[in-house]
Amino acid sequence: MVFYYQDLNLSNRVIPILLLLTFSLPFLIYFRNKGLALLVAVILAIVQLVAIIGNVKRLPL
């Protein structure tokens, strides 16, 4: 999947950080608390979807 965010400086910084958090944070928590890891993964996925949908709506198609 390729997303274009040329005109949005904020998302250029936020999206890669969100992606990194989405993949790394649940794995780090998983070793201590599996339920918490699942919750964090779900919350991060929702935040990411909202960010991506918000950016797609702002882009002139």
Phi and psi restraints in degrees (range 20) as a CNS / XPLOR table:
assign (resid 1 and name C) (resid 2 and name N)
       (resid 2 and name CA) (resid 2 and name C) 1.0 -120.4 20.0 2
assign (resid 2 and name N) (resid 2 and name CA)
       (resid 2 and name C) (resid 3 and name N) 1.0 127.2 20.0 2
assign (resid 2 and name C) (resid 3 and name N)
       (resid 3 and name CA) (resid 3 and name C) 1.0 -116.3 20.0 2
assign (resid 3 and name N) (resid 3 and name CA)
       (resid 3 and name C) (resid 4 and name N) 1.0 139.4 20.0 2
assign (resid 3 and name C) (resid 4 and name N)
       (resid 4 and name CA) (resid 4 and name C) 1.0 -108.5 20.0 2
assign (resid 4 and name N) (resid 4 and name CA)
       (resid 4 and name C) (resid 5 and name N) 1.0 121.4 20.0 2
assign (resid 4 and name C) (resid 5 and name N)
       (resid 5 and name CA) (resid 5 and name C) 1.0 -128.6 20.0 2
assign (resid 5 and name N) (resid 5 and name CA)
       (resid 5 and name C) (resid 6 and name N) 1.0 47.1 20.0 2
assign (resid 5 and name C) (resid 6 and name N)
       (resid 6 and name CA) (resid 6 and name C) 1.0 -63.4 20.0 2
assign (resid 6 and name N) (resid 6 and name CA)
       (resid 6 and name C) (resid 7 and name N) 1.0 -40.7 20.0 2
assign (resid 6 and name C) (resid 7 and name N)
       (resid 7 and name CA) (resid 7 and name C) 1.0 -90.0 20.0 2
assign (resid 7 and name N) (resid 7 and name CA)
       (resid 7 and name C) (resid 8 and name N) 1.0 3.3 20.0 2
assign (resid 7 and name C) (resid 8 and name N)
       (resid 8 and name CA) (resid 8 and name C) 1.0 -121.1 20.0 2
assign (resid 8 and name N) (resid 8 and name CA)
       (resid 8 and name C) (resid 9 and name N) 1.0 97.9 20.0 2
assign (resid 8 and name C) (resid 9 and name N)
       (resid 9 and name CA) (resid 9 and name C) 1.0 -65.0 20.0 2
assign (resid 9 and name N) (resid 9 and name CA)
       (resid 9 and name C) (resid 10 and name N) 1.0 -37.6 20.0 2
assign (resid 9 and name C) (resid 10 and name N)
       (resid 10 and name CA) (resid 10 and name C) 1.0 -61.0 20.0 2
assign (resid 10 and name N) (resid 10 and name CA)
       (resid 10 and name C) (resid 11 and name N) 1.0 -49.9 20.0 2
assign (resid 10 and name C) (resid 11 and name N)
       (resid 11 and name CA) (resid 11 and name C) 1.0 -69.7 20.0 2
assign (resid 11 and name N) (resid 11 and name CA)
       (resid 11 and name C) (resid 12 and name N) 1.0 -25.8 20.0 2
assign (resid 11 and name C) (resid 12 and name N)
       (resid 12 and name CA) (resid 12 and name C) 1.0 -60.4 20.0 2
assign (resid 12 and name N) (resid 12 and name CA)
       (resid 12 and name C) (resid 13 and name N) 1.0 -31.0 20.0 2
assign (resid 12 and name C) (resid 13 and name N)
       (resid 13 and name CA) (resid 13 and name C) 1.0 -90.6 20.0 2
assign (resid 13 and name N) (resid 13 and name CA)
       (resid 13 and name C) (resid 14 and name N) 1.0 -36.1 20.0 2
assign (resid 13 and name C) (resid 14 and name N)
       (resid 14 and name CA) (resid 14 and name C) 1.0 -77.4 20.0 2
assign (resid 14 and name N) (resid 14 and name CA)
       (resid 14 and name C) (resid 15 and name N) 1.0 -43.7 20.0 2
assign (resid 14 and name C) (resid 15 and name N)
       (resid 15 and name CA) (resid 15 and name C) 1.0 -60.5 20.0 2
assign (resid 15 and name N) (resid 15 and name CA)
       (resid 15 and name C) (resid 16 and name N) 1.0 -48.2 20.0 2
assign (resid 15 and name C) (resid 16 and name N)
       (resid 16 and name CA) (resid 16 and name C) 1.0 -60.9 20.0 2
assign (resid 16 and name N) (resid 16 and name CA)
       (resid 16 and name C) (resid 17 and name N) 1.0 -37.8 20.0 2
assign (resid 16 and name C) (resid 17 and name N)
       (resid 17 and name CA) (resid 17 and name C) 1.0 -64.9 20.0 2
assign (resid 17 and name N) (resid 17 and name CA)
       (resid 17 and name C) (resid 18 and name N) 1.0 -43.9 20.0 2
assign (resid 17 and name C) (resid 18 and name N)
       (resid 18 and name CA) (resid 18 and name C) 1.0 -60.3 20.0 2
assign (resid 18 and name N) (resid 18 and name CA)
       (resid 18 and name C) (resid 19 and name N) 1.0 -43.6 20.0 2
assign (resid 18 and name C) (resid 19 and name N)
       (resid 19 and name CA) (resid 19 and name C) 1.0 -62.1 20.0 2
assign (resid 19 and name N) (resid 19 and name CA)
       (resid 19 and name C) (resid 20 and name N) 1.0 -44.0 20.0 2
assign (resid 19 and name C) (resid 20 and name N)
       (resid 20 and name CA) (resid 20 and name C) 1.0 -62.2 20.0 2
assign (resid 20 and name N) (resid 20 and name CA)
       (resid 20 and name C) (resid 21 and name N) 1.0 -45.3 20.0 2
assign (resid 20 and name C) (resid 21 and name N)
       (resid 21 and name CA) (resid 21 and name C) 1.0 -62.3 20.0 2
assign (resid 21 and name N) (resid 21 and name CA)
       (resid 21 and name C) (resid 22 and name N) 1.0 -42.5 20.0 2
assign (resid 21 and name C) (resid 22 and name N)
       (resid 22 and name CA) (resid 22 and name C) 1.0 -59.8 20.0 2
assign (resid 22 and name N) (resid 22 and name CA)
       (resid 22 and name C) (resid 23 and name N) 1.0 -37.3 20.0 2
assign (resid 22 and name C) (resid 23 and name N)
       (resid 23 and name CA) (resid 23 and name C) 1.0 -88.9 20.0 2
assign (resid 23 and name N) (resid 23 and name CA)
       (resid 23 and name C) (resid 24 and name N) 1.0 -31.1 20.0 2
assign (resid 23 and name C) (resid 24 and name N)
       (resid 24 and name CA) (resid 24 and name C) 1.0 -93.7 20.0 2
assign (resid 24 and name N) (resid 24 and name CA)
       (resid 24 and name C) (resid 25 and name N) 1.0 -42.5 20.0 2
assign (resid 24 and name C) (resid 25 and name N)
       (resid 25 and name CA) (resid 25 and name C) 1.0 -60.7 20.0 2
assign (resid 25 and name N) (resid 25 and name CA)
       (resid 25 and name C) (resid 26 and name N) 1.0 -49.6 20.0 2
assign (resid 25 and name C) (resid 26 and name N)
       (resid 26 and name CA) (resid 26 and name C) 1.0 -58.6 20.0 2
assign (resid 26 and name N) (resid 26 and name CA)
       (resid 26 and name C) (resid 27 and name N) 1.0 -35.9 20.0 2
assign (resid 26 and name C) (resid 27 and name N)
       (resid 27 and name CA) (resid 27 and name C) 1.0 -67.1 20.0 2
assign (resid 27 and name N) (resid 27 and name CA)
       (resid 27 and name C) (resid 28 and name N) 1.0 -38.4 20.0 2
assign (resid 27 and name C) (resid 28 and name N)
       (resid 28 and name CA) (resid 28 and name C) 1.0 -66.0 20.0 2
assign (resid 28 and name N) (resid 28 and name CA)
       (resid 28 and name C) (resid 29 and name N) 1.0 -41.7 20.0 2
assign (resid 28 and name C) (resid 29 and name N)
       (resid 29 and name CA) (resid 29 and name C) 1.0 -74.4 20.0 2
assign (resid 29 and name N) (resid 29 and name CA)
       (resid 29 and name C) (resid 30 and name N) 1.0 -30.4 20.0 2
assign (resid 29 and name C) (resid 30 and name N)
       (resid 30 and name CA) (resid 30 and name C) 1.0 -53.8 20.0 2
assign (resid 30 and name N) (resid 30 and name CA)
       (resid 30 and name C) (resid 31 and name N) 1.0 -35.5 20.0 2
assign (resid 30 and name C) (resid 31 and name N)
       (resid 31 and name CA) (resid 31 and name C) 1.0 -69.5 20.0 2
assign (resid 31 and name N) (resid 31 and name CA)
       (resid 31 and name C) (resid 32 and name N) 1.0 -22.8 20.0 2
assign (resid 31 and name C) (resid 32 and name N)
       (resid 32 and name CA) (resid 32 and name C) 1.0 -99.9 20.0 2
assign (resid 32 and name N) (resid 32 and name CA)
       (resid 32 and name C) (resid 33 and name N) 1.0 -43.5 20.0 2
assign (resid 32 and name C) (resid 33 and name N)
       (resid 33 and name CA) (resid 33 and name C) 1.0 -149.7 20.0 2
assign (resid 33 and name N) (resid 33 and name CA)
       (resid 33 and name C) (resid 34 and name N) 1.0 107.8 20.0 2
assign (resid 33 and name C) (resid 34 and name N)
       (resid 34 and name CA) (resid 34 and name C) 1.0 -68.9 20.0 2
assign (resid 34 and name N) (resid 34 and name CA)
       (resid 34 and name C) (resid 35 and name N) 1.0 -38.0 20.0 2
assign (resid 34 and name C) (resid 35 and name N)
       (resid 35 and name CA) (resid 35 and name C) 1.0 -64.4 20.0 2
assign (resid 35 and name N) (resid 35 and name CA)
       (resid 35 and name C) (resid 36 and name N) 1.0 -43.6 20.0 2
assign (resid 35 and name C) (resid 36 and name N)
       (resid 36 and name CA) (resid 36 and name C) 1.0 -65.2 20.0 2
assign (resid 36 and name N) (resid 36 and name CA)
       (resid 36 and name C) (resid 37 and name N) 1.0 -38.6 20.0 2
assign (resid 36 and name C) (resid 37 and name N)
       (resid 37 and name CA) (resid 37 and name C) 1.0 -61.6 20.0 2
assign (resid 37 and name N) (resid 37 and name CA)
       (resid 37 and name C) (resid 38 and name N) 1.0 -42.6 20.0 2
assign (resid 37 and name C) (resid 38 and name N)
       (resid 38 and name CA) (resid 38 and name C) 1.0 -63.7 20.0 2
assign (resid 38 and name N) (resid 38 and name CA)
       (resid 38 and name C) (resid 39 and name N) 1.0 -44.1 20.0 2
assign (resid 38 and name C) (resid 39 and name N)
       (resid 39 and name CA) (resid 39 and name C) 1.0 -60.3 20.0 2
assign (resid 39 and name N) (resid 39 and name CA)
       (resid 39 and name C) (resid 40 and name N) 1.0 -46.5 20.0 2
assign (resid 39 and name C) (resid 40 and name N)
       (resid 40 and name CA) (resid 40 and name C) 1.0 -62.5 20.0 2
assign (resid 40 and name N) (resid 40 and name CA)
       (resid 40 and name C) (resid 41 and name N) 1.0 -42.2 20.0 2
assign (resid 40 and name C) (resid 41 and name N)
       (resid 41 and name CA) (resid 41 and name C) 1.0 -62.0 20.0 2
assign (resid 41 and name N) (resid 41 and name CA)
       (resid 41 and name C) (resid 42 and name N) 1.0 -42.7 20.0 2
assign (resid 41 and name C) (resid 42 and name N)
       (resid 42 and name CA) (resid 42 and name C) 1.0 -65.2 20.0 2
assign (resid 42 and name N) (resid 42 and name CA)
       (resid 42 and name C) (resid 43 and name N) 1.0 -46.1 20.0 2
assign (resid 42 and name C) (resid 43 and name N)
       (resid 43 and name CA) (resid 43 and name C) 1.0 -61.3 20.0 2
assign (resid 43 and name N) (resid 43 and name CA)
       (resid 43 and name C) (resid 44 and name N) 1.0 -45.4 20.0 2
assign (resid 43 and name C) (resid 44 and name N)
       (resid 44 and name CA) (resid 44 and name C) 1.0 -64.5 20.0 2
assign (resid 44 and name N) (resid 44 and name CA)
       (resid 44 and name C) (resid 45 and name N) 1.0 -37.9 20.0 2
assign (resid 44 and name C) (resid 45 and name N)
       (resid 45 and name CA) (resid 45 and name C) 1.0 -64.0 20.0 2
assign (resid 45 and name N) (resid 45 and name CA)
       (resid 45 and name C) (resid 46 and name N) 1.0 -41.8 20.0 2
assign (resid 45 and name C) (resid 46 and name N)
       (resid 46 and name CA) (resid 46 and name C) 1.0 -63.7 20.0 2
assign (resid 46 and name N) (resid 46 and name CA)
       (resid 46 and name C) (resid 47 and name N) 1.0 -45.9 20.0 2
assign (resid 46 and name C) (resid 47 and name N)
       (resid 47 and name CA) (resid 47 and name C) 1.0 -59.8 20.0 2
assign (resid 47 and name N) (resid 47 and name CA)
       (resid 47 and name C) (resid 48 and name N) 1.0 -42.1 20.0 2
assign (resid 47 and name C) (resid 48 and name N)
       (resid 48 and name CA) (resid 48 and name C) 1.0 -64.4 20.0 2
assign (resid 48 and name N) (resid 48 and name CA)
       (resid 48 and name C) (resid 49 and name N) 1.0 -44.7 20.0 2
assign (resid 48 and name C) (resid 49 and name N)
       (resid 49 and name CA) (resid 49 and name C) 1.0 -59.6 20.0 2
assign (resid 49 and name N) (resid 49 and name CA)
       (resid 49 and name C) (resid 50 and name N) 1.0 -44.9 20.0 2
assign (resid 49 and name C) (resid 50 and name N)
       (resid 50 and name CA) (resid 50 and name C) 1.0 -61.1 20.0 2
assign (resid 50 and name N) (resid 50 and name CA)
       (resid 50 and name C) (resid 51 and name N) 1.0 -43.2 20.0 2
assign (resid 50 and name C) (resid 51 and name N)
       (resid 51 and name CA) (resid 51 and name C) 1.0 -63.8 20.0 2
assign (resid 51 and name N) (resid 51 and name CA)
       (resid 51 and name C) (resid 52 and name N) 1.0 -44.3 20.0 2
assign (resid 51 and name C) (resid 52 and name N)
       (resid 52 and name CA) (resid 52 and name C) 1.0 -67.8 20.0 2
assign (resid 52 and name N) (resid 52 and name CA)
       (resid 52 and name C) (resid 53 and name N) 1.0 -45.2 20.0 2
assign (resid 52 and name C) (resid 53 and name N)
       (resid 53 and name CA) (resid 53 and name C) 1.0 -62.6 20.0 2
assign (resid 53 and name N) (resid 53 and name CA)
       (resid 53 and name C) (resid 54 and name N) 1.0 -42.8 20.0 2
assign (resid 53 and name C) (resid 54 and name N)
       (resid 54 and name CA) (resid 54 and name C) 1.0 -60.1 20.0 2
assign (resid 54 and name N) (resid 54 and name CA)
       (resid 54 and name C) (resid 55 and name N) 1.0 -40.6 20.0 2
assign (resid 54 and name C) (resid 55 and name N)
       (resid 55 and name CA) (resid 55 and name C) 1.0 -71.7 20.0 2
assign (resid 55 and name N) (resid 55 and name CA)
       (resid 55 and name C) (resid 56 and name N) 1.0 -39.2 20.0 2
assign (resid 55 and name C) (resid 56 and name N)
       (resid 56 and name CA) (resid 56 and name C) 1.0 -63.6 20.0 2
assign (resid 56 and name N) (resid 56 and name CA)
       (resid 56 and name C) (resid 57 and name N) 1.0 -39.8 20.0 2
assign (resid 56 and name C) (resid 57 and name N)
       (resid 57 and name CA) (resid 57 and name C) 1.0 -65.0 20.0 2
assign (resid 57 and name N) (resid 57 and name CA)
       (resid 57 and name C) (resid 58 and name N) 1.0 -32.7 20.0 2
assign (resid 57 and name C) (resid 58 and name N)
       (resid 58 and name CA) (resid 58 and name C) 1.0 -77.7 20.0 2
assign (resid 58 and name N) (resid 58 and name CA)
       (resid 58 and name C) (resid 59 and name N) 1.0 -24.2 20.0 2
assign (resid 58 and name C) (resid 59 and name N)
       (resid 59 and name CA) (resid 59 and name C) 1.0 -74.2 20.0 2
assign (resid 59 and name N) (resid 59 and name CA)
       (resid 59 and name C) (resid 60 and name N) 1.0 134.4 20.0 2
assign (resid 59 and name C) (resid 60 and name N)
       (resid 60 and name CA) (resid 60 and name C) 1.0 -73.6 20.0 2
assign (resid 60 and name N) (resid 60 and name CA)
       (resid 60 and name C) (resid 61 and name N) 1.0 116.9 20.0 2
